[in-house]
Amino acid sequence: MGLDSTRRRFLVRASALLGALWARGAALLLPARPHAALPSVGASGAREAALTHGPFIGHVSTEDAMVWARCSAPGAYRLVCRGGGASEAIAVSTATAHEDGDLCVVWRLTGLEPGQRYTCEIESGSPGPLVATAMGASFVTAPSQSAPIVTRLAIGSCSREDAGSAAVWRRMAALDPHVVVLLGDTPYIDSTELEVQRARYRDFASVSELADLVSRRPLYATWDDHDFGANDTDGTLAGKEISRRAFIEYHANPSYGDGSSGIYTSFRHGSVEVFLLDTRYFAATEPSPADRDRPTLLGSAQWSWLTSRLRASTAPFKLLASGMIWNGAVRPGKPDHWETYAHERDALFRFIGEQGISGVVLLGGDIHRTRVLRYDTTDVVGYPLTELVTSPIHGDVIETANVPHPALVHDSGEPHSFLLLTVDATVSPPTLLAEFQNAAGRELHRLDLDATTLSRPTPRGGDAP
């Protein structure tokens, strides 16, 4: 009897140990959910949620990267970056969460290599106990600008925290873009009260499908009217400084305007440079740099920044992206579009032509329709300018925005839609393919452009002027 009792105890203990080892192995094999709160061991030993949102990948260059998250408590949090299967940390960054920043942090990693994948781990404290390993947050640094590669950008505007928008995020992820760009009304806020702004950004960042999308690829954004603070508004809106504060807290763009006003910025990935314009903060606040007798849209500081950066850009394709559209074909009574500031828009077109700037394509959102326009700007710019309008990610189409325009190539009112841009620099000349899709993957329209058609023709027997 004593031997049988000992054998039974041994078998029970062995069974329990095997069960624990199986459970641990299964847990390690389960896919990480980057949007879920991460476990941390506090001083008391109790497990607490370390992050409430994120981590999301922000601006990524050839050598640097930014990662955003919202923490559950004030304190120091350390991001550890590894790449290529290395066990040793390649880059480490520490950021401190404060109540007055709504507990949001942005880590900045430096000293990385171009075109390499890196994975992230987060530690609480400086240093402190490990929060999580293999949590699913990773990124690939931008390739060398001289490298002939294919770059995919998923672009959209006008989203809500609903099932239809979630389906778009899933479709974007399935297409595996290198970059995600949001053109505003992401989310809808319609207030400049700080707590309302923050609460709406928290709601938006809580969508698991969005979190999954941007935990593995960089997210860039500008705003439009609803996230700026009110429908069809301009820079005279009271409280716009508060909106800017919340936007900065909840994003990891490379820069924000001139450092004290506005949120305009730019980034380059491969053969495409994207200029994210701010068409709200400065609108109607000062005389236009293009015509001192008329109001500005961009403001003098942004105008100077944009013209300087355009002149310096060596990217084959240059995307001028704003929340509002570049023409006046909108629903009746809607005032906020580039046509209201035609003097400034036309001056920008003249500048592009005078400086011989090639590869410019216009992007817009806002109007809850998919549209393509081809402008007869050959005499001014040197080639026809193309405008790509993508909206909405959510389900509300505006039928009265189906307004005729002489430059209109395509119009469709399709809910849950977005734009996929594919820039291929492995061919000569480099090409840009624009594909408008819905959440189910149905193609709404496609357009092929190349670097030759987006440049001033070279006269026979000589160089271009």
C-alpha positions in Angstrom: 0.0 0.0 0.0 2.9 2.4 0.8 4.4 1.9 -2.6 1.1 2.5 -4.4 0.5 5.7 -2.4 4.0 7.0 -3.3 3.4 6.2 -7.0 0.0 7.9 -7.0 1.6 11.1 -5.4 4.4 11.0 -8.0 1.9 10.7 -10.9 -0.3 13.5 -9.6 2.7 15.8 -9.3 4.1 14.9 -12.7 0.7 15.4 -14.3 0.4 18.9 -12.7 3.9 19.8 -13.8 3.2 18.7 -17.4 0.0 20.7 -17.4 1.7 23.8 -16.3 4.4 23.4 -18.9 1.8 22.8 -21.6 -0.1 25.9 -20.6 3.0 28.1 -20.6 4.0 26.9 -24.0 0.5 27.4 -25.4 0.5 31.0 -24.0 3.8 31.7 -25.7 2.3 30.5 -29.1 -0.8 32.6 -28.9 -0.7 35.7 -31.1 -0.2 38.9 -29.1 -3.0 41.5 -28.9 -1.1 44.8 -29.0 -4.2 46.8 -28.1 -4.7 45.0 -24.8 -3.4 46.4 -21.5 0.0 44.9 -20.7 0.6 43.1 -17.3 3.1 44.5 -14.9 4.2 43.4 -11.4 3.8 46.3 -8.9 5.6 46.7 -5.6 2.9 44.7 -3.8 3.2 41.9 -6.3 -0.3 42.4 -7.7 -0.6 42.4 -11.4 -1.7 45.7 -12.9 -2.4 47.1 -16.3 0.7 49.0 -17.4 -0.7 50.5 -20.7 -4.2 51.5 -21.4 -3.6 52.1 -25.2 -0.9 51.2 -27.7 1.9 50.8 -28.3 1.4 52.4 -31.8 4.3 53.0 -34.2 4.8 56.7 -35.2 7.3 58.3 -37.4 10.0 56.0 -38.7 13.0 57.2 -40.7 16.1 55.3 -42.0 17.8 55.6 -38.6 15.2 56.7 -36.0 11.7 55.6 -34.9 9.0 56.9 -32.6 6.6 54.8 -30.6 3.5 56.1 -28.8 1.5 54.6 -25.9 -0.8 55.7 -23.1 0.2 54.4 -19.6 -2.1 53.5 -16.7 -0.1 55.4 -14.1 2.5 58.2 -13.8 6.1 57.1 -13.9 9.0 56.2 -16.1 8.7 53.6 -18.8 11.5 52.2 -20.8 11.2 50.9 -24.4 13.8 48.3 -25.4 14.3 47.7 -29.1 15.8 44.5 -30.6 16.4 43.5 -34.2 17.5 40.6 -36.4 17.0 38.0 -33.6 19.5 39.8 -31.3 19.2 39.0 -27.7 21.0 42.2 -26.7 19.2 45.6 -26.8 19.9 47.6 -29.9 18.3 50.8 -28.8 16.7 51.9 -25.5 14.6 55.0 -24.8 12.9 56.1 -21.5 9.8 58.3 -21.3 7.9 59.6 -18.3 4.1 59.5 -18.1 2.5 62.6 -16.4 -1.0 63.4 -15.5 -0.8 66.7 -17.3 0.0 64.9 -20.5 -3.0 62.5 -20.0 -0.3 59.7 -19.3 0.7 59.6 -23.0 4.4 59.0 -23.8 6.4 58.9 -27.0 9.7 57.0 -27.1 12.4 58.1 -29.6 14.8 55.4 -30.8 18.0 56.3 -32.5 21.0 54.6 -34.1 18.9 52.1 -36.2 19.7 50.7 -39.6 17.7 51.4 -42.8 15.2 48.8 -44.0 15.5 46.6 -40.9 12.7 45.1 -38.7 12.8 45.7 -35.0 10.7 44.4 -32.1 9.8 46.3 -28.9 9.5 45.5 -25.3 8.4 47.8 -22.5 9.6 48.0 -18.9 8.1 50.0 -16.2 10.5 51.9 -14.0 13.9 53.1 -15.0 14.9 50.3 -14.9 12.1 48.2 -13.5 10.2 44.9 -13.9 9.6 43.7 -17.5 6.1 44.6 -18.6 5.8 42.3 -21.5 7.9 40.3 -24.0 6.8 39.5 -27.6 3.8 41.8 -27.3 3.5 42.2 -31.1 4.7 45.8 -31.5 7.3 46.0 -34.3 8.4 48.2 -37.2 10.6 48.3 -40.2 12.8 51.4 -40.6 12.5 53.4 -43.8 14.7 52.2 -46.7 17.7 54.1 -48.0 16.4 56.9 -50.3 18.6 55.6 -53.0 17.2 52.0 -52.8 14.8 51.1 -55.7 11.9 49.6 -53.8 8.1 49.4 -53.8 6.3 51.5 -51.2 2.6 51.0 -50.3 0.6 53.7 -48.4 -2.9 53.2 -47.0 -4.7 56.5 -46.8 -8.1 57.4 -45.5 -10.3 60.0 -43.7 -13.6 60.3 -41.8 -13.7 57.3 -39.4 -15.8 56.3 -36.4 -15.5 53.6 -33.8 -17.9 51.3 -35.5 -18.0 47.9 -37.3 -17.7 49.3 -40.8 -14.6 51.4 -39.9 -13.1 48.3 -38.2 -13.5 46.4 -41.4 -11.5 49.0 -43.3 -8.7 48.7 -40.7 -8.7 44.9 -41.2 -8.6 45.3 -45.0 -5.7 47.8 -44.8 -3.8 45.3 -42.6 -4.4 42.5 -45.1 -2.8 44.6 -47.8 0.3 45.1 -45.6 1.1 48.8 -46.3 4.4 50.2 -45.3 2.7 53.4 -44.0 -0.8 54.5 -42.8 -1.8 58.1 -43.4 -5.0 59.7 -41.9 -6.3 62.9 -43.4 -8.6 64.0 -40.6 -12.0 63.5 -38.9 -10.2 60.6 -37.2 -11.9 60.8 -34.8 -14.9 63.1 -34.7 -14.6 65.4 -31.7 -16.5 68.7 -32.3 -15.2 70.3 -29.2 -12.1 72.2 -28.0 -12.6 71.2 -24.4 -9.5 69.3 -23.3 -11.2 66.4 -21.6 -13.6 65.9 -24.5 -10.6 65.9 -26.9 -8.7 63.4 -24.8 -11.7 61.1 -24.3 -12.4 61.0 -28.0 -8.8 60.1 -28.8 -8.9 57.4 -26.2 -12.1 56.0 -27.7 -10.5 56.0 -31.1 -7.2 54.4 -30.0 -9.2 51.7 -28.2 -10.4 50.1 -31.5 -8.6 46.8 -31.6 -8.5 46.6 -35.4 -6.9 50.0 -35.7 -4.4 49.1 -32.9 -3.4 46.0 -34.6 -2.8 47.9 -37.9 -0.6 50.6 -36.4 1.3 48.4 -33.9 3.3 47.1 -36.9 3.6 50.0 -39.2 4.0 53.8 -38.9 1.0 56.0 -38.6 1.0 59.7 -39.7 -1.9 62.1 -39.5 -3.2 65.6 -40.0 -6.6 66.9 -38.9 -9.7 68.3 -40.6 -12.6 70.3 -39.1 -14.2 67.8 -36.7 -11.0 66.8 -34.9 -9.8 70.4 -35.1 -12.9 71.3 -33.1 -16.1 72.1 -35.1 -17.6 71.4 -38.5 -16.6 73.7 -41.4 -14.5 75.9 -39.2 -11.2 77.9 -39.6 -8.4 79.3 -37.5 -10.6 81.8 -35.7 -12.0 78.9 -33.6 -11.7 79.6 -29.9 -9.7 76.9 -28.1 -7.7 75.7 -31.1 -4.5 75.7 -28.9 -6.2 73.0 -26.8 -7.0 70.9 -29.8 -3.4 71.1 -30.8 -2.3 70.0 -27.4 -4.5 66.9 -27.5 -3.4 66.1 -31.0 0.2 66.2 -30.0 -0.4 64.1 -26.9 -2.1 61.3 -29.0 0.2 61.2 -32.1 3.9 60.6 -32.9 4.4 62.7 -36.0 7.9 63.8 -36.8 7.0 67.5 -36.0 4.1 69.8 -35.3 4.0 73.1 -37.3 6.6 75.6 -36.3 6.9 74.1 -32.8 4.3 76.4 -31.2 1.4 76.6 -33.6 -0.1 74.4 -36.3 0.5 70.7 -36.9 1.9 70.5 -40.4 4.8 68.1 -41.1 6.3 65.9 -43.7 8.0 62.5 -44.1 9.7 60.5 -46.7 9.5 56.7 -47.3 11.4 55.3 -50.3 10.6 57.3 -53.4 7.6 59.2 -52.0 7.6 62.3 -49.8 4.3 63.2 -48.1 3.6 66.8 -47.0 0.8 66.7 -44.4 -0.7 70.2 -44.5 -2.6 72.0 -41.8 -5.6 73.7 -43.5 -7.4 74.7 -40.2 -5.1 76.3 -37.7 -4.1 79.4 -39.7 -7.1 79.7 -42.1 -8.5 83.3 -42.2 -6.1 84.5 -39.4 -3.8 86.7 -41.4 -3.3 88.1 -45.0 -2.3 85.5 -47.5 1.4 85.4 -48.6 0.1 85.1 -52.1 -2.2 88.2 -51.9 -2.1 90.6 -49.0 -5.6 91.8 -49.7 -7.1 88.3 -49.1 -7.1 85.9 -46.2 -4.6 83.0 -45.9 -5.3 79.3 -45.7 -1.8 78.0 -44.8 -0.4 81.1 -43.0 2.9 82.7 -43.8 5.0 80.3 -41.7 3.5 77.2 -43.2 3.7 78.7 -46.7 7.4 79.4 -46.3 8.0 75.9 -44.9 6.1 74.2 -47.7 7.8 76.1 -50.5 11.2 75.5 -49.1 10.7 71.8 -48.5 9.2 71.3 -52.0 12.1 73.0 -53.6 14.5 70.8 -51.6 12.7 67.5 -52.1 14.5 64.9 -54.3 11.6 62.3 -54.1 10.2 61.2 -57.5 6.7 61.6 -56.1 5.5 64.4 -53.8 2.1 64.1 -52.2 0.4 67.3 -51.0 -2.1 66.0 -48.5 -4.8 68.0 -46.7 -8.0 67.2 -44.9 -10.1 69.5 -47.2 -10.3 69.1 -51.0 -8.5 71.2 -53.5 -11.5 72.3 -55.5 -15.0 73.8 -54.8 -17.2 70.9 -56.0 -18.8 70.2 -52.6 -22.3 70.0 -51.1 -24.3 73.3 -51.3 -23.2 75.9 -48.7 -20.0 74.2 -47.7 -17.3 76.9 -47.5 -14.1 75.1 -46.3 -12.2 74.0 -49.4 -9.2 75.2 -51.3 -11.4 77.0 -53.9 -12.3 79.6 -51.1 -8.6 80.4 -51.1 -8.1 80.0 -54.8 -5.6 82.9 -54.8 -3.3 80.9 -52.5 -3.9 77.5 -54.3 -3.1 79.0 -57.7 0.0 80.8 -56.4 1.2 77.4 -55.1 0.6 75.8 -58.5 2.6 78.7 -60.1 5.4 78.1 -57.7 5.5 74.4 -58.6 5.8 75.3 -62.3 8.3 78.2 -61.9 10.6 76.0 -59.8 10.2 73.0 -62.1 9.1 70.7 -59.3 8.0 67.3 -60.7 6.0 64.5 -59.3 3.3 66.4 -57.4 0.0 64.7 -56.6 -2.8 66.3 -54.5 -4.7 64.4 -51.8 -7.9 65.3 -50.0 -10.7 63.8 -47.9 -13.6 65.3 -45.9 -16.5 65.2 -48.4 -17.6 61.6 -47.9 -17.0 60.6 -51.5 -14.3 59.0 -53.7 -13.2 61.3 -56.4 -10.4 61.8 -59.0 -9.8 65.1 -60.7 -7.3 65.9 -63.4 -6.6 69.6 -63.7 -5.5 71.3 -67.0 -2.4 72.9 -65.4 0.1 72.2 -68.1 0.6 75.9 -69.0 1.1 76.8 -65.3 2.8 73.7 -63.7 4.2 72.0 -66.8 2.0 68.9 -66.5 -1.6 68.1 -65.4 -2.1 67.9 -61.6 -4.1 65.0 -60.3 -6.2 65.2 -57.2 -7.2 62.0 -55.3 -10.1 62.3 -52.8 -10.7 59.5 -50.3 -13.6 59.5 -47.9 -15.3 58.0 -45.9 -13.9 55.1 -43.8 -17.2 55.1 -41.9 -20.6 54.5 -43.6 -22.1 57.9 -44.2 -22.0 59.0 -47.8 -23.1 62.5 -48.8 -25.1 62.3 -52.0 -25.4 66.1 -52.4 -21.6 66.2 -52.7 -21.8 64.6 -56.1 -21.2 67.9 -57.8 -20.0 68.3 -61.4 -16.5 69.7 -62.1 -14.8 70.1 -65.5 -11.7 68.2 -64.1 -13.7 65.3 -62.7 -12.5 61.9 -63.9 -14.3 59.6 -61.4 -16.9 60.0 -58.6 -18.5 57.3 -56.4 -20.3 57.4 -53.1 -19.0 54.3 -51.4 -19.1 53.7 -47.6 -16.1 52.2 -45.8 -13.6 53.2 -48.5 -9.9 54.1 -48.6 -7.0 54.6 -51.0 -4.0 52.4 -51.5 -1.1 54.1 -53.2 1.7 51.9 -54.6 4.9 53.6 -55.6 7.3 51.4 -57.6 10.8 52.7 -58.0 12.1 49.3 -59.3 11.0 50.3 -62.8 11.9 53.2 -65.1 10.3 55.6 -65.0 9.0 55.1 -61.4 5.2 54.6 -61.2 2.4 55.5 -58.9 -0.7 53.3 -58.8 -3.8 54.7 -57.0 -6.4 52.0 -56.1 -9.6 53.0 -54.3 -11.2 50.1 -52.4 -13.9 49.3 -50.0 -13.6 47.2 -46.9 -14.5 44.0 -48.8 -11.7 44.6 -51.2 -13.9 45.6 -54.2 -12.1 48.1 -56.5 -13.9 51.4 -57.0 -11.4 53.0 -59.3 -7.7 52.8 -60.3 -5.4 55.2 -61.9 -1.8 54.8 -63.2 0.7 57.6 -63.2 4.4 57.7 -63.7 7.3 60.1 -63.2 7.4 61.1 -66.8 3.8 62.3 -67.0 4.3 64.3 -63.8 7.1 66.4 -65.1 7.7 69.2 -67.6 8.5 67.7 -71.0 12.0 68.2 -72.2 12.1 70.3 -75.4 13.7 68.5 -78.4 17.3 69.3 -79.0 17.9 70.8 -75.5 17.3 70.7 -71.8 14.2 71.7 -70.0 14.1 75.4 -69.1 
